[in-house]
């Protein structure tokens, strides 16, 4: 009697929380990159290092780097921590991620 081997693709998971990652679309990845760019611009506007922002937001410095590079998707609570640390409202931080509308 022979058994059929079924191969399953390994599902990608978050290294930190071991939760499944959802596939992202191009629009999702652009939003994540825009968010990271907004965080970097605000941080640099304050003249802060990633370490200084991480301290102010009670986050890990390497996580700040991942967010700024678009390599990590922050939770809503993390976005709120960043907004407070950067001195902007949550809506204001998110608004910086919206694409410019061209007429």
Secondary structure as UniProt FT lines:
FT   TURN            15..17
FT   HELIX           26..45
FT   TURN            46..47
FT   HELIX           50..57
FT   HELIX           61..69
FT   HELIX           76..86
FT   HELIX           90..95
FT   TURN            96..97
//
